Amino acid sequence: MPSPYEKAKAARAPLVSIVIPCYKDNLKNEHTFQALFTLKGKTAYPNYEVIIISSEGSFAENCNRGIAAARGEYICLFNDDLVVV
C-alpha cells in the first residue's frame, strides 16, 4: 500500500499509459510476463497504468485499441518482448 508521501508524489506526476499490444495468446508467453516483471521492478515513476491488448488483430490495430483505452496524458507503446534494464 502506498504511503501518503507516495500518493502525494503520484498526484503531481502526469499519468502515463503504457500500452502493451499482444497477439492472441501471448499473455501466456514467458516474454510477456518478463516484460511486466521488469517494468514493475525497474520503473521509479509513480503514476502509470498498464494496458495489455490481446487479440487476433494486427499490431497497429492492437496499438490503436490500447491507445483508445488509455487515460494518461502521455502514452508509451511497449512491445511484449521488451525487458527494462
N, C-alpha and C positions, 0 to 999 in steps of 0.2 A: 504494500500500500504506500502511495507516495506521501512524503512528508509535506507539511504546509509550505515549506520553502520550495520544494519541487513543484507543487501546484501553482504557486505564485510565479515561478520562473516559466513554467509552461504557458501560463496565461498571457505572458508578454511576448512569447515567441509565436510567429505565424504558423498555422497548421500546414504541414507538408503531407501531401498524399503520395504514398509510394505504391505505384501500380505494378503488379507482377502478373503479366499475361502467361498463361499456361495452355498447353494443348491437351485436350481431353483428360486423360488420367494421369497427367504429370504431377498432380497433387500427391500421388503415391510415390513419386520419384525421389530418390535419396538426394539428388541435387537440389530439389526444391526445398526440402527440409533443411539442408545445409545452408542454403541461401538465407532462409528465415532465421536460423540459429545464429549465423554470423551477423546478420543485420541487427538483431536484437542485442547481441553481445558487444558489438563494436560501435554502436550508434550512441553518441552522447547527447544528441539533440533531443530536447524534452517533449516536443509536440508534433507527433506524426501519427498517421494512420496507415495501415497496410491493407490494400485491396487486391485480392487474388481473383483473377478471372480465368475460369477453366471451361472451355467449350471446344466444339469442333470448328469454330470459326478460324479465319486466318489470323496471323499475328497482328496485323493492322486492325482488324475488327475487334479483337480482344483488347487491344490498347484503347481503342475508342470507347468500348463499353466500360472499361475501368475508369477512364477519364470522365465519362458521363456520371459515374457513381461517386467520383471524388468530391470531397467537401473542402479541400485545402486551398490555401492561397497560392501555393506552389505545388507543382506536380513533378514527380520523379518516376520515369519509366525504368524498371529494374527487371532484367532477364531472370528467369527462374533458375538459371545455372550459374549465376554470379556468386562470388564469395567476397564478403567485405574483409579486408585485411587491415 
